[in-house]
């Protein structure tokens, strides 16, 4: 601690001093969950819209109340899950598939705004997707909410790595302990 103060106090490297005490806040573009559904459909145009439900308020088709919109609201607001992690999105999809947590009709997005609760139709739509379509959806959502994440696609599970080394134990080599020094 004293050495650090002496170095900073000596003026030898004023750029360190300047950088330590004048850090500027990062300005990131904010993404609102209410706008994300449009980006989902731009990147996945074949993703089911499920937007033929009638609004309670004006008794017209609520075209902006889509499956993607409700999925995002369920994930963030109903379940309180982080939108930047693949695992959290996979848990949400598992909810829709009936493999994780119970989804309640009364708290499902759209129940309060639409004449008919869309939960069953949404669950059927998610169940109709293939595994690769669900993986693509998860990747698109993570990329939208966390643009700095690596845009990688999970490796193909059909390929099995071939071992490059022998599986039989090898006797220790002379001088191996010297490498630990």
Buried (B, 14 or more C-beta within 10 A) or exposed (E): EEEEEEEBEEEEEEEEBEEEEEEEEEEEEEBEBEEBBEBBBEBBEEBBBBBEBBBBEEEEEBEEBBBBBBBBBBBBEBBEBEBBBBEBBBBBBBBBEEEBEEBEEEEBBBBEBBEEBBBEBBBEBBEEBEEEBBBBBBBBBBBBBBEEBEEEEEEEEEEEEEEEEEEEEEEEEEEEEEEEE
